[in-house]
């Protein structure tokens, strides 16, 4: 009869050449933290949290951690918390995406190196949830995700506000001279009034929805506001589930599968979710050898309507989605399109989860499949001579009047060039032009910031122009809106076709045909010198060196090549 594998403090012993001494020494040091002998014998649930003074989204994480620990103790386990680096979206330079892979390595290695039998991942801000899921997928220890939850909305002069779609709306009015300094300062203090992530369907909310759709969270856990008592009950439940995962292991590789990734894509399209989610879900799936092709995204988008009426696509906020039935209500409308036999972290199949969920739904927030907000999915991939590996448009937050047209290009060859000239009175630009930003992709020194939401030139904003075609190899916040084409790949710093574009060239955009073409001959392009920022490729040390040498393009999720999983199963290979 084989012995049971070691658990708790006996797992992964520090190597001193004598295993019994290692356990003896470890238990003696653990005893110094006040654990009783009974506690020392229990299985361990690691509580991996990302909190710090530079992450406003995670201000209430200590309270969530205590609730998780309560659930673990009640179920017979021993909770041991540990921190990793945290990524506060607006506090990092040049951009939080640059450090997502670093955080995923921190999560992966600390899960693997420390003695735990399962782990609860506590995070919420834009890049923390992807980093935690990427690290957990690579470590493949039984894991459950707990998100911090969205902020509640604030009020200003009778108007309901939520970061950060409303902040962009007011900033646009400020740039247009419709709001003065005193009012913009007053609005600033009312946009984010509680702990938690952005109150709209930005990247953080989108990734919470995706984590639930993948099956990595309990049902209904994505949308509950951060300040609601239900958020603490979800944390406690997550602790109990983590203990149950020890006796009945369900590893990330059994939950994040080709069918569940396709389910997550369906949900992403139906909620009008963030363009960033394509990068993150591609990277999470890639850790397990699963490939998301952008052509598959288009096929799903054609048959998945937008059902959720939330900003920036609609009118409402995450707290409204929670009250309306949450992600289960959305998935119930998509039921005939989903892989219902997918396993979830709680042990039930997706079909069982949806059957058990409260059938009530508020149609103001979650529309029926037959009467959607938009008949097609929120995101679409474009291909063509300007983007051979693809580009992304959030069409649900864009102006359809701009979807089929040619336009003259006004090119900015760097972020600095954009900042210097976008508001210059002498800038040669009209509302019919396309604004192009170069050298803001993953291999640039700026490491793909959320700069793709190129501002409308001031002189046009003052004339009432609210949208234009904008194209870049950068990203855009999930809270932003407009006809903004992003993630152009290969990027300019890699010498992609976008690096050869010049002011005065013409582009052809056809969302219907999924095309984005540069109307310049191949001979002319070949004769041009690329405007490629090679700064990042010259670094010599640390994380910058890893990033410069191993970062992939946007179509592969901007992960490091050496972190990707074995094999490459396309999600289109699933049945059904």
N, C-alpha and C positions, 0 to 999 in steps of 0.2 A: 504494500500500500504506500503510495507516494505521500511525502509530507506536504502540508499546505505551504504555499509560498509565504515568505515573511510579510508582515503587515505592520503598520504604524511605525514606531521608532526603530523597528528592526529592518525596515526597508533601506536598501542602498547605503549600507554602512560605510563610513569613512574608513579608508584602508590604512591600517597601521600594521598589517601583516598578521593580525590575530583577531578574527571575527568576534570571538567572545569578549575580548578586551574592548573592542570597538563599541559593542552594544553596552557593556558595563559603563564605559566612559560617557557614552551618549546619554544613557538614562540618568547618570549622576548629574550631568549638566542640566538635563531637562528638569530634574528634581529641584534644582536651584530656582526654577521659575514658579515653584509652589504647586506643581502637579502632585496629586496623590498617586499611590501605587495603582489604584484602580483606573485612574485616568491614563497612566502611562501604558497600560495594557490595551487600551482601546485603539480601534483603527483611526487613522488620521485623515481629516478633510482639510486640505490646504485652502485658505481663503486668500486668493490673489487679488490684491486691490491696487488701483492706480489713483492716488490722491496726492494733492500738494497745493501749496499756496498759489501756484501759477495755473491752476485749473478750476475756474469758477463752476464748471458743470459738476464737479465732484465734491462740492462743499459739504454735502450731507453723507458722503461715503462712510465716515466713522459710525454713523447711526445704522446704516445698512449692514456694515460688517458685524455690529453687535446683534442685529436681528438674524443674520446668517448663523452666527455662532450659537444663538439660542436654539435654532432649528436643529443644528448638528448635535448639540448636547441632548436635546429631547429624544433624538433618534438613536442615541447610544454611541456616537462618535466623539472624537476629540478635535475641535476646530483649532487650527494653528494658522494665524494670519501672517502674511508676508507682503511687502510692497514691491512694486517694480517702478520703473520710470513711468511718468505720466505725460500725456501730450495735450496741453491746453491749447486749443485751436488758435486763438488770437494772440497767444503770448510767445509763440515760437518763431524764430527767424532762421532761414528765409521762409520756411513753411513747415507745417506739421507733417506733411507726407514724407519729407526727407527722413524723419525719425520713426516712421511706422515700422519699418523692417527691423530697426534696432530694438524697438520695444518688443516686437514679436520674438526676437532672439532672447531677450531678457526673460520673457514669459516662458518660452520653451525650456531654456536651460535651468531656470529655477524650479520648474515643475519636475524636470528630470533629475536634478541634483539633490533635491531635498526629500526627506521621507514623508510621503503622503500617498494615500490610496485612491483618492479622488480629489477634485479641485473645483471650487466655485470661483468664477471669474467676475470681478466686480468693476465695471467701468461704464462709460456712457458717451463721452465726448468723441467727436468725429472719428479720429484715427485709433482710439483706444480699443473699441470693440473689435474692429478688424484685426488689430495687432494681437489681441488676446485670443481670438479665434484662430488666427494663423499659427500662433505659438502652441496652442492646445492641440490643433490638428497635427502638428509636427511631433509633439511629444506623445500624442495618442493615449493619454491617461484618461479614464472616465472624467468628464467635465460637464459643467452646466454654466450657462451665461446668465448673469444678473446685470441688467442695465440700470442706470441711475434714474431714468425716467425724464420726461420733458418738463420744462418750466410751466408754471401757470401764467396766464396772460396778465398784463398790466393795463392800466387805464390812463388816458390823457385827454382831458377836455371832452369826456363822454365817449371817446373812441377806444376800442379794444386794441391793444398792441401786443405783439409777440416778436421776440428776436428770431430771425434777423431779416425776414422779408420786409417787415414794416420799417426796419432801420434803413434798408436800401431805398424804399419808397420815399421816406422823408429826406434822405440824403440827395436823391434825385431832384426833389423839389427845392432843396437848399441850393444845389448847383444851378438850378434854373432861376434862382432869385425869388422864388415864391415863399420861402421861409427865411426869416432873419436869424442872426446869431443867437439871440435870446431864446427863440423858440426851439432851435435845434438843440440847445443845451438842456432845455426843459424836457424835450422828447428823449434825449440821451439817458436821463435818469429814470424813465418809465418803460424802456424797452425790455429790460431783463430785471425782473423784480424778485425772483425767487431762485433757489438753487435748481440745478437740473440743466438739461440740454435745450437747444432752441425749440420754441413752442410750435414751430411749423414743420412741414415735411422736408426738413433739411437733411444733411448727411447723417447726423446722429440718429434722428428718428427713423430714417430709411434703414440704417444698419440694425437698429433694434428690431424693426419689422422683418428684416431678412434673417436675423438670428432666430426669431420665432418661426418664420416660415421654413427654415432649415430643420427645425425640430430641436434646437439647442437650448430652448427656454420653455418654461411652463406656458400653457395656453393663456392668452390674454395679457402676458407680461410686458409686451413691448410699449404699450401706449399709456399706461397708468401714470398720472403725474407724479413728479418727484416728491411733492409735499403731501400726497394722499396717504392715509394710513394703510391703504391696500398695498402700497409699494413696500412697506415694512413686512406685511404678511407674505408677499411674494418672496421677499428675502428669506424669511423664516422657512417657507416651503422649499426654497432652493437648497437650504442647508439640509433639510430632511431628505430631499431627493439625492443629494450628494452622498449621504450615508447609504441609501438604498442602492446606489450605483456600485458600491463596494461589494455587496453580496451578489448583485446581479449586474455585472459590468456591461455597460453600453458605451463603447469608445466613440470618439468623434468620427473615426473612419467608418463606423457602422451607421452613423446618423447623417453625416455630410457625404452623400452619394450622388451619382449622376441624376437620379430621379429627384432627390430633394433639392439639388441645385437648380434644376429646371423649375420646380415649384417656387423656389425663391425668386427666380427671374420673372415668373408670372406675377407674383405679388409685387415686385419692384415696378413692373409696368402698370399694374392696376392702381397703385397708390400714387402714381406720378412722382416717383422717387428721384433721388439725387443722381446726377451723372457720375458722381464719385463712386457710387455703389458698384458700378460696372468694374472699376479698377479693383475695389476691395473684394468683391465676390470672386472675381477672376483669380486674385492672389490667394484667397482662402481655398478655393477649389484646387488651384495649382499645387498647394502643399500636399494634396492627396492624389496627385496625378490626373486630375480632371481638367479638361480644357473647355473653356467657353469660347466658341467662335462667334464673331460679331454677325455673321450671316445667320446663325441660329437665333441671335437676339432679334433680328429683323423678322424672322419667320414667326416667332412668338409674339412680337409686337403687333403683327398684322391681325392676330386672332385674340388679343387680350385688351379689352377696353379699359380706359381709366374710370375707376369706380368711386374714388375717394375725393371729396370736395374740400381739400385742404390747401392753404397757401403753401407754395407760390402758384400752384395750378388752379386752386379754387378760392374759397372764402373763409374757411374755418381753421381751427387749430387742433393740436394733438389732444388736448383735454376733451374736445368734442368727439374725436375718434374713439377715445377710451370709453366715453359715456354711450357711444353709439353701438358698442359691441366689439370694438378693437379689431385686431388682425383676424381672429376667427370669423368675424362677420364678413370680412373681405374674402377670405378663403372659401367660405360657404358659397358665395356667389360664383366663385371660380371652380367649384367642386368638380364639375364635369370635365375640366381641363387638367386637373391635378393628378399626381400619382398618389393615390390614397393609402397604399400599403406601406408608405415610408414610415420607418420607426422614429419615434421621438425620444428625447432624453428621459421623459417620465415613464417610458415603457409601453405606452399606447401607440397604436398606429394613428396616422393622420385622420383616417376615417373615424376611428373611435373618438378622437379628440373633438372633431367637429360635431359628431352626434351628441356628445355630452354637453356642449356649450349652449348657454342660454340662447334660444332662437330669436329673441327680440332684437330689433335693429332700428336705428334712427336713420331714416332715408335722407335726411338733410345732409348727413355726413357720408354714408355708404349707400350709393345708388344701386339699384338692381341691375343685373347683367343686361337685361333687355332695354334699359333706359339709362345708359351710362353718362358720365360727364363728357367723355369723348369716346368715339367708337373704336379708336386704336390706342395702343399702348403709349405711355408717356415718353419713351426714349426710342430713338432710331439711329442706326449706324449708317454712315455715308462712306462710299468708296469712290476712287477716281484718281486722276493724275496728280492731284494735290495731296491725296491721302491714300496711298497704295495699301497701307495696313489698316486703314479705317479712321473714322472720326465719329464723334457722338454729338447729337442734337437732342435737347429736351424739348420736343415739339409741343408737349402739353403746356409749356410755359412760354411759348414763342408766338409770333404773329404770323398766321398762315398766309397773309398777303405777301410775305417775303419768301415763301417756300419755293417758288418757281421763277427764277430770274437770273439775268446776267448783271454783273456789277463791276465798276472800276475799283481797283484796289488802292487803298491808302495804307502804306506799310510803315510799321514801327519795328525797328530791328532789335529792340531790347526794351526791358521794363523802364530803363532810364530814359530812353528815347521817347517812350510813351508818356512818361511823367513830364518831360520837358515840353512836348509839343501838342498834346491833346487839346489843351485849352488856349493855344496861341491864336490870336485873332487872324493871323495871316495863314493859318492852316488851310490848304486847298482841299476842301471836303464838302460834300453835299449829302443830304439824307439818302440819296440813291446809291451812294458808294458803299463798299465793304471795308471795314476796318480790320487790318491784319496785324497780329502781334507775333514776332518771331523770338526764338531763344528763351522760351519759358517752359520748355518741356522737361522730361525726367533727367536728361543728360546735361542740362544747362546748369550754370552756377546757381540759379534760383531754384532748381530742383522741383519744378512743376507746381508753382503756387496757384492760388485761386485768383489769378489775374486775368482769366479769360473773359470775365464780365467787364469788358473794356467800357469805360464810361462814354456816354454820348458827348461829343465835343461841346464845350460850353456854349459856343455861339449857336449851335443847333438846338441844344436843350432850351435855350432862351427863346427859340422860335417855336417851341412846343413839340419838337421831335422826341419821341419816347422809345423808339426801337430802330435798330439798324442791323444789317448782317455783320456779325463779328466773328472772326476766325482766328484760332491760335492753337499752339501745341500745349497750352496751359490747361488748368482745371477751372471750375467755377463752383462756388458755394452752392450747396443744395437749396439754400434759401433764396437764391437769385433767380432772375427771370429774363426773358428776351430771346431773340433769334441769335443765339450764341453757339457756335460750332467749336467743339473742344477736342482735346486729346489727339490732334492730328499726328499721325504716325506714318513713317519715322519722323522724329522731331527735328527741329532745325539744327541743334547741336550735334546730331548724328549725320548731318548732311542730307537730310530728306528733301524732297521737292519743295517743301515750304521755305527752305533756306535760300532758294533761288528766285523767289517772288520779288517783284519790284513795284513801286508806286507807278500807276498807269496801266499795269497789266489788267486783264479782265478774268474774272472767274465765272463759272456757270454752276448754279446750285439747282438741284432738282430733288426735293424730298420724295416726290412720288417715285422717281426712278432710283432713289438712294445714291445719287451722284454728287460729287464735288470735284470739279475739274478746273485746272488752270489752263486758260486758253492761250497758251504759248507753245510754239513748236518744240519738239524734242531737241532739235539742233540748236535753237536759241538757248534753251535751258542748259544744255551741255556746255555752251560757251561761257556761261556766267560763273563767276566765283561765288561759292556758297557764303552766305552771311551767317556763319556758324560760330557760336560761342564755344571755344575750346578750353575755357578757364578751368572747368571742373576736371578735365582729363589730365591736368598738370599737377594735381595734388599728390602728396607723398606720404600722408600719415592718417591713421585713425579711421573713423567711420567715413570721412570724406573719401578716403582711398577705396574703401569697400564700395561705396556708392558709385564712384566714378567708373569702376571697373566691372561691376557685376549687376548694375541696375538694368532691368529689361524695359522694353518699350510699353506704351500704354495698353496695347492690345494683349499683352501678357501680364498685366496687373501691376507693373512697376515693382515687382519683387526682385530679390537678388537671385541670380541664376543658381547659386549653390544651395538655396533653401527650398527649391521646388522639388516636389515629390517624384518618385519613380513612375515611369510610364506616362502615357498621355491618352486618356480615355475621353473622347468627345461626348459632351452631354447629349448630343443628337443621337447617340448610339443607344439610348434607353428605349424601352418598349413603350408603346402607346402614344 
